[in-house]
Amino acid sequence: MSHHLSISEGHHLPVAGSKEEALYAIGARFESSDDIVKAAAKLQKEGFSCYESYTPYPVHGLAQVMRLPKSILSFLVLGGGISAILIALSMELIPTGLIYPLMVDGKPTNFSALPQFIPIVVALTLMISAVTAVAGMILLGGMPLFNNPMFAWDLFERGASRSFFIAIEAHDPKFTTASVTELLHDLGGLDVTAIHLEASDKE
């Protein structure tokens, strides 16, 4: 971007997005996965809680350093699978064992006939578990999200698929423009930029 924001000690911070809109975050680019892990660890140590890391692929140890909580997606999928088993068995055992207890080709109508129902149970369990996994991933991920304020930063828009970025959000309790800018520089961050919302992002 061509416009800059003046900060302490005579430095000028590049600005992305619209200067008329609210400041969303201050972002920086890092050259390697090791650099971004070290930077995240330092931010956590300094007490920052509202920041996000953007990497082109999963980085080992980054989630632990950021102290991200375990996702509840696995529990949702387990619940979907258990529900599917109960639904399938109810649909099979209740009609054949209680409502219409008909013996066909000598097959029993009690629980000893359970093996013949396994294919339906397995199929329904897989289907409902898969649907739960996809729906849970979408909802827990905050989607549908048609735009991210980070895309106001041209460098991020061009390099998100191959570079490593950290953005410290402006609503973090410890956020000040000067201190965050200095900290990101000290951590080895490159292209440190103030990211403002674009006009279309304003709520």
Wavefront OBJ file of the C-alpha trace (Angstrom):
o trace
v 0.000 0.000 0.000
v 1.145 3.539 -0.635
v -0.058 5.137 2.593
v 1.689 4.826 5.938
v 0.945 5.311 9.609
v 3.388 7.295 11.725
v 4.391 5.672 15.020
v 6.874 6.462 17.732
v 10.572 7.030 17.087
v 9.889 8.388 13.607
v 8.976 5.018 12.078
v 6.257 4.672 9.477
v 4.022 1.632 9.441
v 2.556 0.574 6.070
v -1.230 0.515 6.027
v -3.462 -2.001 4.235
v -7.172 -1.507 3.715
v -9.077 1.717 4.223
v -7.640 4.256 6.668
v -11.189 5.493 7.241
v -12.164 2.107 8.672
v -11.254 0.597 12.048
v -7.852 -1.001 12.626
v -8.267 -4.774 12.524
v -4.753 -5.996 13.332
v -1.043 -5.525 12.826
v 0.434 -8.335 10.774
v 3.893 -9.579 9.913
v 5.359 -12.138 7.545
v 7.830 -14.816 8.640
v 10.147 -16.790 6.416
v 9.850 -20.286 7.911
v 7.697 -22.503 10.087
v 10.336 -22.431 12.838
v 10.231 -18.633 12.886
v 6.455 -18.501 13.255
v 6.480 -21.100 16.045
v 9.098 -19.099 17.954
v 7.141 -15.876 17.392
v 3.885 -17.439 18.616
v 5.648 -18.770 21.707
v 6.973 -15.285 22.476
v 3.538 -13.704 21.998
v 2.030 -16.261 24.349
v 4.745 -15.553 26.898
v 4.106 -11.812 26.609
v 0.432 -12.387 27.426
v -1.182 -11.782 24.042
v -4.372 -13.761 23.517
v -6.047 -12.292 20.418
v -3.723 -13.184 17.581
v -3.868 -15.583 14.672
v -1.296 -17.539 12.706
v -1.695 -18.247 9.001
v 0.376 -21.020 7.428
v 0.232 -22.745 4.025
v 0.219 -26.156 5.720
v -0.190 -27.528 9.277
v 2.898 -26.648 11.338
v 3.887 -29.171 13.980
v 3.838 -27.691 17.486
v 2.144 -24.410 16.554
v -1.229 -25.315 18.087
v 0.486 -26.379 21.318
v 2.504 -23.175 21.490
v -0.651 -21.099 20.936
v -2.437 -23.234 23.560
v -5.390 -23.841 21.295
v -8.077 -25.982 22.964
v -8.847 -29.421 21.590
v -11.608 -29.347 19.023
v -14.943 -30.873 20.020
v -15.398 -32.173 16.457
v -14.345 -35.704 17.415
v -16.998 -35.797 20.142
v -19.633 -34.568 17.692
v -18.694 -37.330 15.243
v -18.811 -39.905 18.049
v -22.257 -38.664 19.038
v -23.407 -38.878 15.437
v -22.118 -42.449 15.162
v -23.785 -43.595 18.368
v -27.046 -41.936 17.321
v -26.852 -43.707 13.958
v -26.390 -47.101 15.631
v -29.394 -46.545 17.884
v -31.539 -45.311 15.005
v -30.610 -48.231 12.755
v -31.190 -50.879 15.421
v -34.504 -49.291 16.397
v -35.683 -49.262 12.791
v -34.745 -52.925 12.391
v -35.398 -54.616 15.719
v -38.655 -52.914 16.698
v -40.591 -53.779 13.509
v -39.190 -57.304 13.132
v -39.194 -58.231 16.812
v -42.195 -56.385 18.258
v -44.578 -55.018 15.626
v -44.329 -57.676 12.891
v -42.505 -60.701 14.374
v -42.494 -62.826 11.219
v -40.095 -65.739 10.862
v -38.733 -65.903 7.310
v -36.638 -68.909 6.188
v -36.239 -69.929 9.793
v -34.522 -66.695 10.791
v -35.180 -65.804 14.449
v -37.091 -62.676 15.425
v -35.245 -61.987 18.683
v -31.806 -60.503 19.417
v -30.086 -63.615 18.061
v -30.949 -62.224 14.598
v -28.715 -59.210 15.229
v -25.905 -60.225 12.795
v -28.186 -59.854 9.776
v -28.755 -56.205 10.647
v -25.055 -55.263 10.832
v -24.671 -54.076 7.184
v -27.442 -51.485 7.613
v -26.022 -50.353 10.962
v -22.545 -49.917 9.490
v -23.812 -48.027 6.432
v -25.972 -45.608 8.424
v -23.216 -45.061 11.000
v -20.704 -44.133 8.302
v -23.149 -41.837 6.550
v -24.312 -39.899 9.619
v -20.779 -39.671 11.039
v -19.501 -38.252 7.754
v -22.321 -35.702 7.547
v -21.693 -34.704 11.183
v -17.956 -34.287 10.508
v -18.493 -32.044 7.483
v -21.248 -29.955 9.104
v -19.269 -29.630 12.344
v -16.134 -28.556 10.490
v -18.071 -25.861 8.641
v -19.889 -24.499 11.705
v -16.937 -24.688 14.124
v -14.759 -22.980 11.533
v -17.085 -19.981 11.458
v -18.120 -20.621 7.884
v -19.560 -19.543 5.624
v -17.091 -16.639 5.726
v -17.019 -14.917 2.366
v -14.118 -12.631 3.190
v -11.420 -12.210 5.807
v -10.151 -8.753 6.816
v -6.617 -10.068 6.223
v -7.275 -10.023 2.477
v -7.186 -6.244 2.621
v -3.412 -6.756 2.858
v -2.142 -7.261 -0.678
v 0.913 -9.214 0.473
v -1.249 -11.670 2.402
v -3.657 -12.071 -0.501
v -0.773 -12.920 -2.833
v 1.301 -15.049 -0.470
v -1.117 -16.814 1.897
v -0.586 -20.110 0.087
v 3.202 -20.090 0.464
v 4.186 -17.777 3.347
v 3.767 -17.618 7.122
v 1.903 -14.745 8.768
v 0.930 -13.618 12.258
v -1.692 -10.954 12.933
v -2.178 -9.446 16.396
v -5.734 -8.159 16.570
v -6.488 -4.639 17.757
v -8.947 -5.746 20.455
v -6.257 -7.642 22.359
v -6.045 -6.154 25.888
v -2.277 -5.635 25.536
v -2.475 -4.089 22.069
v -0.900 -0.744 21.313
v 0.270 0.130 17.827
v 3.779 1.126 18.858
v 4.480 -1.807 21.196
v 3.068 -4.454 18.847
v 4.999 -3.034 15.904
v 8.236 -3.048 17.865
v 7.591 -6.564 19.171
v 6.938 -7.983 15.700
v 10.125 -6.395 14.416
v 12.063 -7.846 17.359
v 10.630 -11.295 16.583
v 12.031 -11.120 13.075
v 8.753 -10.266 11.382
v 8.994 -8.872 7.881
v 6.671 -6.447 6.093
v 4.972 -5.399 9.359
v 1.707 -3.742 8.326
v -1.324 -2.123 9.957
v -4.389 -3.885 8.540
v -7.573 -1.848 8.433
v -10.989 -3.114 7.441
v -12.083 -2.491 3.915
v -15.295 -0.589 3.314
v -17.133 -3.822 2.412
v -16.056 -5.444 5.720
v -17.708 -2.831 7.926
v -20.536 -4.360 9.979
l 1 2 3 4 5 6 7 8 9 10 11 12 13 14 15 16 17 18 19 20 21 22 23 24 25 26 27 28 29 30 31 32 33 34 35 36 37 38 39 40 41 42 43 44 45 46 47 48 49 50 51 52 53 54 55 56 57 58 59 60 61 62 63 64 65 66 67 68 69 70 71 72 73 74 75 76 77 78 79 80 81 82 83 84 85 86 87 88 89 90 91 92 93 94 95 96 97 98 99 100 101 102 103 104 105 106 107 108 109 110 111 112 113 114 115 116 117 118 119 120 121 122 123 124 125 126 127 128 129 130 131 132 133 134 135 136 137 138 139 140 141 142 143 144 145 146 147 148 149 150 151 152 153 154 155 156 157 158 159 160 161 162 163 164 165 166 167 168 169 170 171 172 173 174 175 176 177 178 179 180 181 182 183 184 185 186 187 188 189 190 191 192 193 194 195 196 197 198 199 200 201 202 203
